[in-house]
Amino acid sequence: MNIIRNKNFDEERALYRLQDALVENCRFAGEADGESFLKESDRITVKDCYMDLRYPMWHTTDLTLLGCEMTERCRAALWYVRNARIENCRFGGIKALRECENILLKECAAVSPEFGWRCRRLRVEGGKIEAEYAFFECEDLTAEGLTLCGKYSFQYTKNALVTNCNCKTKDAFWHAENVTVKDCVLDGEYIGWYSKGLTLINCRIKGTQPFCYANGLTLVGCTMEDCDLAFEYSDVQADIRGGIVSVKNPLRGKIEADEIGEIILSNSKYETNAEIVRRKEQT
């Protein structure tokens, strides 16, 4: 294995097409301001490196990235990467991860608008991500123990499992398809609109107007806080522990909760046939 250690690189494509190598404790920064310093590399481990230049790892395969820092200037750090293990790294640049495949992201921190777009077979374990549009159009995504702060997270995501995550995010899971969310906190507004096959199990849901225009929506053992005007024009099966502020014109299915402050069945564009049950009225 080629070992590159304790070096500084700032030129264009400094280690272009590097193969079968360990790059350790190196700095990619400097006046030459070069781009794409590890582009088109294969079977490399990059450890404890500092990256302050753009587009470092594009079209890289079989990558291990450990303990690295990518600054705000390290724009679009990983694109078109296949087969990567990324642990204890910090991402600071915009568009840090895009159109990558078979990626493990473990205990990483990211402040990166448009993080994780159009990735396939992405697994996220722990860590913290701050991104306006996290995981847009991802497929076969799993996330566990993640803290997420964003605005429009998981839009158009398909085939995903999200467990034990704390998500403070507006408009989460819009147009999501075949997604299961389990033991999570979802704190936002307008969650789950236009989704198909979205299932939530033992989740704590907070915020106004959740789950409208949804098809095949299932909620099992969830709680809903400050959730008003919920389920408008949705096909839903919901078992809610505690109360809902208000339910408005659900299309079909069954909604059952301990308490529902207001049931609004008026001025609907469509015929609404959902069954709505207040459990406390039955006792």
C-alpha positions in Angstrom: 0.0 0.0 0.0 1.2 3.5 -0.9 1.4 5.7 2.3 1.2 9.5 2.0 1.5 11.1 5.4 2.0 14.6 6.9 2.0 16.3 3.5 0.4 19.6 2.3 -1.2 19.8 -1.1 -2.9 22.8 -2.8 -2.5 22.2 -6.5 -5.1 21.0 -9.0 -5.8 17.3 -9.0 -2.9 16.7 -6.5 -3.5 13.0 -6.0 -5.7 12.3 -9.1 -6.4 8.6 -9.7 -4.6 7.5 -6.5 -5.1 3.8 -5.9 -4.5 1.4 -3.0 -3.2 4.1 -0.6 -3.4 5.5 2.9 -3.5 9.3 3.1 -3.0 10.3 6.7 -2.7 13.6 8.5 -2.4 15.7 5.3 -3.7 19.2 4.5 -5.4 20.0 1.3 -5.3 23.8 1.4 -3.2 26.7 0.1 -2.7 29.5 -2.3 -2.8 27.4 -5.5 -6.5 26.8 -4.6 -6.6 23.6 -6.7 -9.7 21.4 -7.1 -10.5 17.7 -7.3 -7.4 16.5 -5.4 -8.6 12.9 -4.9 -10.9 12.6 -7.9 -11.2 9.2 -9.7 -9.4 7.4 -6.9 -9.9 3.7 -5.9 -9.4 1.7 -2.7 -8.1 4.5 -0.6 -8.2 5.3 3.1 -8.1 9.0 4.1 -7.5 9.6 7.8 -7.2 12.7 10.0 -7.0 15.0 7.0 -8.0 18.7 6.7 -9.7 19.7 3.5 -10.2 23.3 2.5 -10.5 23.0 -1.3 -13.4 22.2 -3.6 -14.6 18.9 -5.1 -12.1 16.6 -3.4 -13.7 13.1 -3.9 -15.7 12.7 -7.1 -16.0 9.3 -8.8 -14.1 7.6 -6.0 -14.7 3.9 -5.3 -14.0 1.8 -2.2 -13.3 4.8 0.1 -12.7 4.9 3.8 -12.8 8.3 5.3 -11.9 8.6 9.0 -11.7 11.6 11.3 -11.5 14.2 8.5 -12.5 17.8 8.5 -14.0 19.4 5.4 -14.4 23.2 5.8 -17.1 25.5 4.5 -14.9 26.0 1.4 -14.8 22.3 0.7 -17.8 22.4 -1.6 -19.5 19.3 -3.0 -17.1 17.0 -1.2 -18.4 13.5 -2.3 -20.2 13.1 -5.6 -20.7 9.8 -7.5 -18.8 7.9 -4.8 -19.5 4.1 -4.6 -18.7 1.9 -1.6 -17.6 4.2 1.2 -17.3 4.0 5.0 -17.3 7.5 6.5 -16.7 7.8 10.3 -16.3 10.7 12.7 -16.0 13.3 10.0 -17.1 16.9 9.8 -18.7 18.4 6.7 -18.9 22.1 6.4 -19.4 22.8 2.7 -22.6 22.9 0.6 -23.8 19.8 -1.2 -21.5 17.5 0.7 -22.9 14.2 -0.4 -24.7 13.6 -3.7 -25.6 10.8 -6.1 -23.5 8.3 -4.1 -24.1 4.6 -3.6 -23.6 2.1 -0.8 -22.4 4.5 1.8 -22.1 4.2 5.6 -22.1 7.5 7.4 -21.3 7.0 11.1 -21.1 9.6 13.9 -20.5 12.4 11.5 -21.4 16.1 11.8 -22.6 18.1 8.8 -23.7 21.7 8.3 -24.4 21.5 4.6 -27.3 22.7 2.6 -28.6 20.1 0.1 -26.9 17.2 2.0 -27.3 13.7 0.7 -29.3 14.3 -2.5 -30.1 11.3 -4.7 -28.1 8.8 -2.9 -28.8 5.0 -3.0 -28.2 2.5 -0.2 -27.2 5.2 2.3 -27.0 4.2 6.0 -26.7 6.9 8.6 -25.7 5.9 12.2 -25.8 8.6 14.8 -24.3 12.0 14.3 -25.9 15.4 13.6 -26.9 17.0 10.3 -28.0 20.5 9.7 -29.3 20.9 6.1 -32.2 22.7 4.4 -32.9 19.8 2.0 -31.5 16.7 3.6 -31.8 13.3 1.7 -33.8 14.7 -1.2 -34.7 11.8 -3.6 -32.8 9.2 -1.7 -33.6 5.5 -2.2 -33.0 2.6 0.2 -32.0 4.8 3.0 -31.7 3.8 6.7 -31.1 6.3 9.5 -30.7 5.4 13.2 -30.0 7.7 16.1 -29.6 10.8 14.0 -30.2 14.3 15.1 -31.5 16.3 12.2 -32.2 20.0 11.9 -33.6 21.2 8.6 -36.5 22.6 6.6 -37.5 20.2 3.9 -36.1 16.8 4.9 -36.7 13.4 3.2 -38.6 14.9 0.3 -39.3 12.3 -2.4 -37.4 9.6 -0.4 -38.2 6.0 -1.3 -37.8 2.8 0.6 -36.5 4.2 3.9 -36.3 3.2 7.5 -35.8 5.9 10.1 -35.5 4.9 13.7 -34.7 6.6 17.0 -34.1 9.9 15.3 -34.8 13.5 16.5 -35.9 15.6 13.6 -36.7 19.3 13.9 -37.7 20.0 10.3 -40.4 21.7 8.4 -42.2 19.8 5.5 -40.6 16.5 6.3 -41.4 13.4 4.2 -43.3 15.3 1.4 -43.9 12.8 -1.5 -42.1 10.1 0.5 -42.9 6.6 -0.7 -42.7 3.3 1.2 -41.1 4.9 4.3 -41.3 3.7 7.9 -40.5 6.0 10.8 -40.2 4.4 14.2 -39.5 5.7 17.8 -38.7 9.2 16.4 -39.5 12.8 17.4 -40.8 14.8 14.4 -41.0 18.5 15.3 -42.1 20.6 12.3 -45.0 21.8 10.1 -46.9 20.1 7.3 -45.3 16.7 7.8 -45.9 13.9 5.4 -48.0 15.7 2.7 -48.5 13.8 -0.6 -46.8 10.7 0.8 -47.5 7.2 -0.2 -47.2 4.2 2.1 -45.8 6.3 5.0 -45.9 4.4 8.3 -45.1 5.9 11.7 -44.8 3.7 14.8 -44.4 5.0 18.4 -43.5 8.5 17.2 -43.9 11.9 18.9 -45.3 14.3 16.3 -45.4 18.0 16.8 -46.7 20.9 14.6 -49.5 22.2 12.6 -51.4 20.6 9.7 -49.7 17.2 9.5 -50.3 14.4 7.0 -52.5 16.0 4.4 -53.1 14.5 0.9 -51.4 11.3 2.0 -52.2 7.9 0.5 -51.8 4.7 2.5 -50.8 6.5 5.7 -50.5 4.5 8.9 -49.8 5.8 12.5 -49.5 3.2 15.3 -49.2 4.3 19.0 -48.1 7.8 18.1 -48.7 11.0 20.1 -49.5 14.3 18.4 -48.8 17.7 20.0 -50.2 21.0 18.7 -51.4 19.2 15.7 -54.4 21.0 14.2 -56.2 20.5 10.9 -54.6 17.1 10.5 -55.2 14.5 7.8 -57.0 16.7 5.3 -57.9 14.6 2.2 -55.8 11.6 3.4 -56.4 7.9 3.2 -55.3 7.0 6.8 -55.3 4.4 9.6 -54.3 6.2 12.8 -54.1 5.0 16.4 -53.2 8.0 18.4 -52.3 8.0 22.1 -53.5 11.2 23.7 -55.2 14.0 21.8 -55.3 15.8 18.5 -56.2 19.5 18.4 -58.3 19.1 15.3 -59.0 16.8 12.3 -60.2 18.2 9.0 -61.9 16.3 6.2 -60.0 13.0 6.2 -60.8 11.2 2.9 -61.1 7.6 4.1 -59.9 5.1 6.7 -60.1 5.4 10.5 -58.7 7.9 13.0 -58.8 6.9 16.6 -57.5 9.1 19.5 -58.2 9.5 23.2 -59.3 13.1 22.5 -60.0 15.2 19.4 -60.6 18.8 20.1 -62.5 19.5 16.9 -63.7 17.5 14.0 -64.2 19.6 10.9 -66.3 18.0 8.2 -67.3 20.9 6.0 -66.5 22.7 2.8 -64.7 19.6 1.4 -63.9 19.3 -2.3 -64.1 15.5 -2.1 -66.5 13.1 -0.4 -65.1 12.1 3.0 -65.9 8.8 4.5 -63.3 8.3 7.2 -64.3 6.9 10.6 -63.3 9.2 13.5 -63.3 7.8 17.0 -62.8 9.6 20.3 -62.0 6.8 22.8 -62.9 8.9 25.9 -66.5 9.3 24.6 -66.8 5.5 24.6 -65.9 5.1 28.2 
